[in-house]
Amino acid sequence: MMASILDEYEDSQNIRQSSQQHSRLGSANIGLTHSGFVNVRLEEEKPIFNKQRIDFTPPERINHLAVCNNQLCMSLGKDTLLRIDLAKPDQPNQTELGRKDDSKVYKLFLDPTGSHLLISLNTSECLYLNRNTQKVRSLSRWRGHLIESVGWNKLLGNETSTGPILVGTSQGIIFEAEISANEGSLFNTNPDQYFRQVHSLEEDGRPAPVCCLEIERSPENKYFIIATTRKRLFQFVGKVAEGSEQQGLSTIFSQNQDLLPSFQEFPANMGYSEITFYTAKLRNFPKAFAWMMGNGVLYGQLDYVRPDSLLSDVQVWEYTPDIDISQNKPISIVLTQFHFLLLLHDRIKAICTLNGQVVYEDVFPDKFVPLKRMIKDPIGGLVWIYTEQAVFRYHIQRESRDVWQMYMSMNKFDLAKEYCRDRPECMDMVLAKEAEYCFKNRRYLESAKCYALTQNYFEEIALKFIEAKQEEALKEFLLKKLNNLKQSERTQITLLVTWLTELYLNRLGQLESDDNTLIFQETRDEFRQFLNSSKHRDCLFNNRGTIYDLLASHGNMDDMVYFSVVMQDYERVISHYCQHDNFSAALDVLAKHCDEKLFYKFSPVLMQHIPKNVVNAWIQMGKRLDPKKLIPALMNYSQMGSAQQINETIRYMEFCVYELNVTEEAIHNYLLSLYAKYKPDSLLQYLRQAGTHPSEIHYDLKYALRLCSEHGFLQACVLVYRIMELHEEAVDLALQVDVDLAKSCADLPEDDEEMRKKLWLKIARHVVQEEKDVKKAMNCLSSCNLLKIEDILPFFPDFVTIDHFKEAICSSLEEYNKHIEELKQEMEEATESAKRIREDIQEMRNKYGVVDSQEKCAACDFPLLNRPFYLFLCGHMFHNDCLFQEVTPHLSAFKQNRLEELQKKLATTTQSSKSRHRPAQKEEGDTASLGKGIGATSREQIISDIDDIVASECAYCGELMIKSIDKPFIDSQKFEQDKSSWL
């Protein structure tokens, strides 16, 4: 219970110390530009170095400890070895060394796989223990050497064999050896395969103990061996032939070492030294080192490319005053990514490799003092510290958390940004610091780019660049800021877009005045790219009026046109071209974008200057244009319009009529007027092609007649009269042109012989009276069979002799005689026919039919003799009312109305006949007898008329039934009623 309370106390002390360190580090950041971020920590940050005591109480004091690949080995007391697999900490393995002498464990060495353990004894002996066995085996070849260090072979080592390794002794000798866990042959049962000397190290002319050995291989297959003594650091570089790695590393020491310094030496000597390396995750070779020696800590990077030395960016961290190599020596060193940890007898210190500052210090309680050693598991990354009675473990987490601040203070901004990518508030501070640094060093463009990414006040930064008269930097800042804005921030986007446009225009104007053509063109391209930005298209479109005003105020017409095209404001583009008499360019824009409204608007102007090209464009548009809306453009030429304009107008009208088959009356009327004024030869051809019937005509006949009459085109007028069926006018006008034309007009009323005769008489009179050509007059008789010689004789003057038309008179008389004979024949035939008809009538009067008493009505199927009835020759018999019902629906409306009138009259006469049987006054006697005779005659006539309508033929056998064959059985009006009655 007491131990747990102490542990909690230590943990709280560690947290407080780390937080104090963090606050000291944060308070050092003075002078940063104000950031828009508010840094609020929801909970206290965990320390980077988190110490944890292992819940382990050793049965004996701990002499030595080694950890690698989660395998922990410790020497306890005199003869005990404890092995723990940290993945299974509850299954420790204890092994006895079996030594009966006074030998003690001097050092433990564990390979990177955690499989091979070397135990160096103070009696200059060495033991070997494999992870998979319990048997400790002696290395006989190694006897007589006190082992100080081992350089493991990371490339060739595995669980059963170490591969070629290097061994350093206290006498400065470096041996090459190999240990195999497999049982040897019959004659060789030792695990050490060989043990041979390859090199020796000296200090001041005397052998010096080899404190540390490290073997690394670069990506270029070059081997590096680093060896240290108490105050010297040696480098050995060489290549091993490919495939011969198993043969050993001795060739590296024998190769030429002239290119590399033999060693680095420092004056102070504290009796030992230690070197440690840092290997990043997912990498196979270390990238940094730290060497603890008498003068301090030498640390830096490993550069495998440099030919002269493996070490680069080397720095020496001198010990702080509380570290004294005579009284308070550093015991161990461990290197992490950004720190190296120094172990003293009572505390641990963490020094940042970036700035050499002590960033962490952990003082252990007195009960754990002195601390013995610190080890880092190169595979697991944990740091272990042990005393004689306790073991501690350090977790290093988020080591790079505050690195950005150090890089920032060193003005290494790229590295600072790399380590705060996931912390926007820190990134903002780095960017602000970098921007300020660049601004002070007159690197304004870089400063602008950084400022744009910060949350600093926009106004302050903009004023900075304005005061420094750095418009390019200001433009860069605004551009970057604009690209970082969200689409929802419309007001800010509008402000920046407008401001940038003004800056661009100012810059272009300045460059143009300086005749700097190359930079001017580059700036213009950049400006146009800005105007064409898809990201800010909506803003540019909504504020295009402002942009146009800015462009116009600077007189930048070219960019105005470009911006209009980008905004698809083609009307403005075309207007610009027209104002500058560049009509071809305006038409190109029209033709390219095919906007009908723009065609209607600008065609009148373009038609005046490039009529042919305009008409070509119209024709290419085809039916997408409404020709009627183009008439204003076509009529825009003056009375003295050029022949080209007129011809192109006619060409487009003909295209509309003949190709597009336009039926608009206005188009056809306009084409007629053009033909009448400028192309009369085509007028008559058009009228003939247009058709001869009013339904086929698409122009106004009256307008065409007036137009032709005004221009004196009589033949065209005749053609229009013929279409209007004004035959007399056509013949009268045709006689002024040509008699043959008049004759063709006279034959047109085919169904009206009287009209034809009248027209031919007009022609004959004209021929006789006007032309005085008797022969032509006779030809008229032969051309029209309606005219006789006697019809045209009155037209001849009295002095004309009969010889000119003797033959015509004789021919006419012969025709008359022939006609008289035909009439006589017809009269005789008519007399004979009348006689036969009278005989048939007489026969019909005597004809009768017999009706049986059982006969039934063909319509209602009731007995026929019950009511008045009709009997037809075909044998069908109908009641009077049944026949009415059958026949009436099939009668025409006129006959139905007539039948109703007759039925009303019949009812009236019947009523008057009944009234005659009543007693009448005496003075009315004569009048009543007179009415009786008149009423009887009228009643019989009415009945006869009704019979003519209803009983003229059988309802089932006559034409009435044949005509009604396509009519439905049920009237459409009654169909729904009948249909619903069946449901």
Secondary structure, DSSP 8 states (H G I E B T S, - for coil): -HHHHHHHHHHHHHHHHHHHHHHHHHHT--S----S-----SS----SEEEEE-S---SS-EEEEEEETTEEEEEETTTEEEEEETTSTTS-EEEE----SS--EEEEEE-TTS-EEEEEETTS-EEEEETT----EE-GGGTT--EEEEE--TTT--SSB--SEEEEETTSEEEEEEEBSS---SS---SEEEEEEEEE-EETTEE----EEEEEE-TTSEEEEEEE-SSEEEEEEEE--TT-GGG-SHHHHHS--TTS-SEEE-S---S--EEEEE--TT-SS--EEEEEETTEEEEEEE-SS-SS-SEEEEEEE---TT-BTTTB---EEEE-SSEEEEE-SSEEEEEETTT--EEEEEE--GGG-S--EEEE-TTT--EEEE-SS-EEEEEE--TTTTHHHHHHHTT-HHHHHHTTTT-HHHHHHHHHHHHHHHHHTT-HHHHHHHHHTS-S-HHHHHHHHHHTT-HHHHHHHHHHHHHHS-TT-HHHHHHHHHHHHHHHHHHHHHHHHTT-HHHHHHHHHHHHHHHT-STTHHHHHHTHHHHHHHHHHTT-HHHHHHHHHHTT-HHHHHHHHHHTT-HHHHHHHHHHH--HHHHHHHHHHHHHH-HHHHHHHHHHHGGGS-HHHHHHHHT-S-TT--HHHHHHHHHHHHIIIIIS----HHHHHHHHHHHHHH-HHHHHHHHHHH-SSGGG--S-HHHHHHHHHHTT-HHHHHHHHHHTT-HHHHHHHHTTT-HHHHHHHHTS-TT-HHHHHHHHHHHHHIIIIII--HHHHHHHHHH-TT--HHHHGGGS-TT--GGGGHHHHHHHHHHHHHHHHHHHHHHHHHHHHHHHHHHHHHHHHT------TT-B-TTT-SBGGGS-EEE-TTS-EEEHHHHHHHHGGGS-HHHHHHHHHHHHHHHHHHHHHHHTTS---GGGHHHHHHHHHHHHHHHHHHHHHHHHHHSSS-TTTSHHHHHGGGS-SS-HHHHHHHHHHH-
